[in-house]
Amino acid sequence: MTSDGEPMGEEPRSPISPHVIKRPVMTQVWRDVTFAHWPVPVAAVDALLPSG
């Protein structure tokens, strides 16, 4: 999203990044992920996720 709340348009896709990233804003590693492997009612999870 842009600063005014509008969605950003699509950028061309390429295996080479069009932007030089000097310093990443954040990083993620697999230890930061949780996998839940038990049944949960769809409505309970759906209420926690954004639409779409």
PyMOL commands that set and color helices and strands:
alter all, ss='L'
color gray80, all
select helices_A, chain A and resi 30-32+42-46
alter helices_A, ss='H'
color red, helices_A
deselect
rebuild
show_as cartoon
